[in-house]
Amino acid sequence: MIKIYTDVAEAEQTVLRRRLFEDVSVAPPVQASLDRMFGAGTTPSQAVDRIIAEVRRDGDAALSRYSREIEGVELDAIVVSHAEIDAAYQQLEPALIDALRLAAGEIERFHRK
């Protein structure tokens, strides 16, 4: 279940105290991969920004390229069939499905305001 904070002080002591992504140290092997793929000194945030920009610009071609470069996986297609979606759905715990439905409803309600 998703925790909903109604008390600002409680939120400030929990979720709002999380460290910024930029403040997290990167393991040397991860930094070496970032340096190799994106240039020396690239932060994870900079790499994510670049990947997102390239996917927006190049679409599936960028997804295929990064799948190959990062994971070593050659994708034939980036399409998930309805049968695959149904099979994955059947494997979910009922509590997770309920939580996802609740979250979707809350998001939809928020955007209707």
N, C-alpha and C positions, 0 to 999 in steps of 0.2 A: 504494500500500500504506500502511496506517496504521502509524505508528511507535508501538511499544510500549516504554515506558520501564520498565526494571527497576532502574535506578540513580537513587536519589533526587537525588543531587547533579546529575546530568545533567538531570533533569526540572526542577530548580530553576533551572538556567541557561538553559533553553529555554522550554518551554510554560508553566511557572509564572511566568515573568518578563513575560508579556504584560501590557500595560496594561489596566486595568479599563475597561469600556465608558464609565463616567462620566468617565474621565480623557482621553478622546479629544475634541479640539476639533471643533466643528461648523462647516461652511462657512456663511457668512452667508445664502445663499439657502435652505439647508436649515433654518436656525434661523428664518428668516422664515416658511417653510411650517409649521413646528411651532407658531410663535406664532399664525399665522392659524387653524390647525385646532384647537389645544388651549389657547390662551391664552399670554400673554407669559411668557417665561422657562421654558417647558416643555422639559425635557431629552429626548433620544431615549429614554432608559430609561423615563421617565415616560409618554411617548407609547405605547411598546410595552406597558407595564403596562395602560394604559387600553384600548388596542385589544384585548388579550387578554381583559380583564374583560368588555368589550362583546360580544366573540364568544362567550364562555362564556354570557353572559346572553341574547343575542339570536340566536345561531347564524348561519345563512345570511344573514339580514337585515343583520347587522352587516358580514359579508364583502362583500355587495353594496354597502352604503353606502360602505365604505372604498375599494372598487375604483372607485366613481364619483368620490369626493372626491379620492383620491390619484392615481389613474391616468387618470381621465376615461373609464373603461370601464364601460358599462352591461352587466351580466351577465344573460343570460336564465335561466341555470340554473348551479348549481355542482355539476355532475355530470360525471364523466369516464367515458366508455363503455369497455367492455372492449376494443373495437377501437382506441380512442385510446391506451389503456395498452399494448396489444400493439405498435402502431406505434412508440410512443416507445421501448419496450424494444428493438425491432429496430435502432434507431439508436445504441444504446449500444456503446461499445468493450468487447470481451470482458474486458479487464483491469479496467475499472470494474465490470462485473458481478461478477467474482471478488472484488474489494475489498469491494463491498457485501455479498456473501454472507458473506465472512469477518467483516466488522463485525457483521452480524446474528447470526452464530453466537457471537461473543464477547459481545455484549450479552445474548443468551439464556443463555449459560453463566454470566455474572456474576449474573444475576437468579435463577438456580437455586440459588446458594450459600446 
